[in-house]
């Protein structure tokens, strides 16, 4: 099977394929096809053999006469249903990251704060087989879950992907020389702590994009980017998605929407020795604190703890249990507490 899973996305359904079933009420069910297996609900069942060998877009009928539309799940479907330790970066934010950071085929990209691997999937799709994505994660258990999710989606290891366990400031200088990185994506609690390492690795004109959950993080990141002196003026935004109900002439916004999940802030790397033009601004009185906070706790920044019990369960779900993985290479040991993806709307279980 192809490393990037291209064969998984084409042709008739095969054993091992993930299939998304949609029932008459629009409810989704995801199964993995296996010979002789069955899909049961309280209203009948059908066998997986009824789908194996059938074309995508097939309609299968169970023993109670209920019809299910069968399709392979899209990347967005997979991200929202895959096993997770840390909260995932939602598809709406992943799409903005790819576009606003201009992640292009063949790009050399560094990602820090892998979480469950949701954003990693989109980044790998964008850089392609001939690009390079090096992901860095502080927590070994999160890294194991991400590896399991990525390899499950692509059908095996991706040729453009490397994953290291450790601190960004320690790992980045060992995997990328000065001025050799096109894009850096930071999904962590305190991205401002790594601006020096990122500036060293980024090529002139390169893009840094940070995903943060709170306005406090957003403000601190912006001000530290300005103080660093090696970045152009930062820009920040968020994305909200509202679906629409479509039924004849009854066309209206849906009652529920995906609102705030996080903020994105971007900045370009300046050429060495260049001072950015002075930004003319008139901040309101009291906009800047007299003494900036030097020490913020993870709780201040919005981190939600993930229980060890849940992490062990999710690792088993993705086939990355502690006994199944080789120990991390020397110098890449796990470090407690990570700046993984934070989503205030995601439930613990």
Buried (B, 14 or more C-beta within 10 A) or exposed (E): EEBBBEEBBEEEBEEEBBBBBBBEEEEEBEBEBEEEBBBEBEEEEBBBBBBBEBEBEBEBEBEEEBEBEBBBBEBBBBBBBBBBBBBBBBBBBBBBBBEBBBBBEEBBBBBBBBBBBBBBBBBBBBBBBEBBBBBBBBBBBBBBBBBBBBBBBBBBBBBBBEBBBBBBBBBBEEBBEEBBBBBBBBBBBBBBBBBEBBBBBBBEEBBBBBBBBBEBBBBBBBBBBBEBEBBBEBEBEBBEEEEEEEEEEEEEEEEEEBEEBBBBBBBBBBEEEEEBEEEEEEEEEEEEEEEEEEEEEBEEBBBBEBEEEBBBEBBBBBBBEEEEBEEBEEEBEBBEEBBBBBBEEBEEE
